[in-house]
Structure formats: structure tokens, C-alpha cells
Amino acid sequence: MTGTDFRCAPWPGRMHPGWDSRKVCSVVRIKSLLVGGIAAAAVLTGPAVVGSTPAPAAPPANATSALSDLESLAVKGRAPKTGYDRAQFGQAWSDDVSVTGGHNGCDTRNDILRRDLTAITIKPGTQNCVVASGTLNDPYTGQTIHFVRGSNTSSAVQIDHVVALSDAWQKGAQQWSADKRRNFANDPANLLAVSGPVNQQKGAGDAATWLPANKSYRCTYVTKQVSVKKAYGLWVTQAEKDAIRGILSSCGAAVTPQQPVPAVPQQSAPQTTTPRQSAPEQSSPSSVYFKNCSQARAAGAAPLYRGQPGYRSALDRDGDGVACE
């Protein structure tokens, strides 16, 4: 009931003899307005659900900016992994770094757990450092993981390097100083608390070989990778760049179709009296066709993104612009 449809009439036989029916009507009208306003607010805001998993991450507003940053990255082949070792990036989760959180008296792993987990409890006597328990809304799967610190349970939540250390090593980090590599390995901008098994599954994959199962997070994921690679001067492979472009285009980035390089005009050869036979027509390098995803994977082309050679809607079963995932 609202003020526009409210009707008020005397209540014969139900009112105290000393009550003024007009005053009673006014009080009832005020109450009806308050109740109506509360009901309307409930409709607009919806019920509060305690303990529910947050809605999937919305595509970042800076997708087009990320695409611009992607275009600024150098494109090269992957360098050999020769000489790579985790120790090349310093002691794991070192606090002796100059990035955010460095020299705060707490190791990087616990810094990220405190940042990314909710409902956390802190282990007593650790100067508010060590996370004893908490809840992770895993960005890679969309699932809720209950974390409990312990020798058999801590691995359920791991800290992922969004740009893997091995990937960085093969795309520029070999040339860095030890200090820069240590900063990179502990930079919160490149770290996420995620499902342990999923982190192991990802390994050292880049965007061309691995993407989160939670599709609503993919745009944020590749945007983070681009941001980190730009900040540290790392390069991308062509397959990686194509994959990231495909994801960014699916979440609103204004992708400009890449134009083919104009062919250099050829001068006409001198005419001869002997007729020349035409060379057999060559198939266009872009005319790539895969009968099925098994064939695409065998050729090392999967996953295929909308706009890439070989992509077709028949291979993209869920219509998300990524085929043969």
C-alpha cells in the first residue's frame, strides 16, 4: 500500500471514544508510507545472502587500454629455458624486496593470503602475519575453498605467479639483475591466491596454452598479464598475443582488424616470344581448415580464437569465441 492508493475511513465500534478519527487516519497513512518504502527498498536491493559466493568478475573497463598495451609489447619467439631454476628469482616469498609489501616483517605468501582471503584468522604470536585459516573465492574456478594452515592442508591454496617465472625467464628475465628477478617473483601485482591443484595444472603456461576455467575471469586474467609484462619489459610470442587479443575482444575491447602488409608492386618482366606456363595456384596461407578439435590440437593450433586462421563456429561449442579449449 502506498500514499497514492491509500484509503482511510472511520472504524465504527473499534475506536476509543476519545480518539480523533482524522488523527488516526494520519498515523496509519504515515505507517503505510514507511512500510511501502521498506518494501520498495527490498525489491531494489534484493535479499542479503550470508556466505554466498560473490558474482563473477565483470569484464574490466580498461580492456581497450590493455589491448593498446598489448600492441606495445615486443613479439619474439620463446627463448631456450637453459639455465632456468626457481633460485634464479631469489628465496621463495622473500620479504627483502623493494616492491609493495617488502620489508614489512612478513613473507610474501602470507601477505597475499591476507589480501585475497576473507574471514581470516591469524596465528597468535606472529605479529599479525601468518594466516591460520580463511576462505578463498577462487578466481580461476569460481569455487569457494576453505583454507586451514597445516602440513597436509596448506597446499589447497597456493600463490600463483600470473606471469609464470619460467615464462618470464624465456621472454626477457634472463637478462635481468638478481634484484629485479627477486622483485618480480614477489610483486603483488603478479600474484594471486588460487586453488592449489589448478595452479599446478597451469604450470608455466602462457595465455596461448592455459586460461582459467572460470570464463568470467579470463578478461581480468589476461589484462593482468599484459600489465605485468609491460611493467617489466617482457615480450610475448605471436600465439600468445593472438590469444590475448581474442580474449580482450570478447570482453569489449575495440579490436581493430589487423591489415595485411601491402605487397610491393612488381615490375613487369620483359615480354618474350615464348609463352610461359602459369605456375600452379598456391593455397592462401590463411585458408586453414581443421576437421575437428583433435586435428587442431595435433597441429599445435588449439585453442583457436575468433578471427584466427582455422577458427570456425562449429568448433566453438559454447559460442564464447574460443574453440577447441
Residue, then its C-alpha position, 0 to 999 in steps of 0.5 A: m500500500t502506498g500514499t497514492d492508493f491509500r484509503c482511510a475511513p472511520w472504524p465504527g465500534r473499534m475506536h476509543p471514544g476519545w480518539d480523533s478519527r482524522k488523527v488516526c487516519s494520519v498515523v496509519r497513512i504515515k505507517s503505510l508510507l514507511v512500510g511501502g518504502i521498506a518494501a520498495a527498498a527490498v525489491l531494489t536491493g534484493p535479499a542479503v545472502v550470508g556466505s554466498t559466493p560473490a558474482p563473477a568478475a565483470p569484464p574490466a573497463n580498461a580492456t581497450s587500454a590493455l589491448s593498446d598495451l598489448e600492441s606495445l609489447a615486443v613479439k619474439g619467439r620463446a627463448p631456450k629455458t637453459g639455465y632456468d631454476r626457481a633460485q634464479f628469482g631469489q628465496a621463495w616469498s622473500d620479504d627483502v624486496s623493494v616492491t609493495g609489501g617488502h620489508n614489512g616483517c612478513d613473507t610474501r605468501n602470507d601477505i597475499l593470503r591476507r589480501d585475497l582471503t576473507a574471514i581470516t584468522i591469524k596465528p597468535g604470536t606472529q605479529n599479525c602475519v601468518v594466516a591460520s585459516g580463511t576462505l578463498n573465492d577462487p578466481y580461476t574456478g569460481q569455487t569457494i575453498h576453505f583454507v586451514r594452515g597445516s602440513n597436509t592442508s596448506s597446499a589447497v591454496q597456493i600463490d600463483h605467479v600470473v606471469a609464470l617465472s619460467d615464462a618470464w625467464q624465456k621472454g626477457a628475465q634472463q637478462w635481468s639483475a638478481d634484484k629485479r628477478r627477486n622483485f618480480a617473483n614477489d610483486p603483488a601485482n603478479l600474484l594471486a591466491v588460487s586453488g592449489p591443484v589448478n595452479q599446478q595444472k597451469g604450470a608455466g603456461d602462457a595465455a596461448t596454452w592455459l586460461p582459467a576455467n572460470k570464463s568470467y575471469r579470463c578478461t581480468y586474467v589476461t589484462k593482468q598479464v599484459s600489465v605485468k609484462k609491460a611493467y617489466g619489459l617482457w615480450v610475448t610470442q605471436a600465439e600468445k598475443d593472438a590469444i590475448r587479443g581474442i580474449l580482450s575482444s570478447c570482453g569489449a575491447a575495440v579490436t581493430p582488424q589487423q591489415p595485411v602488409p601491402a605487397v610491393p608492386q612488381q615490375s613487369a618482366p620483359q615480354t618474350t616470344t615464348p609463352r610461359q606456363s602459369a605456375p600452379e595456384q598456391s593455397s592462401p596461407s590463411s585458408v586453414y581448415f581443421k576437421n575437428c578439435s583433435q586435428a587442431r590440437a595435433a597441429g599445435a593450433a588449439p585453442l583457436y580464437r575468433g578471427q584466427p586462421g582455422y577458427r570456425s563456429a562449429l568448433d566453438r561449442d559454447g559460442d564464447g569465441v574460443a574453440c577447441e579449449 
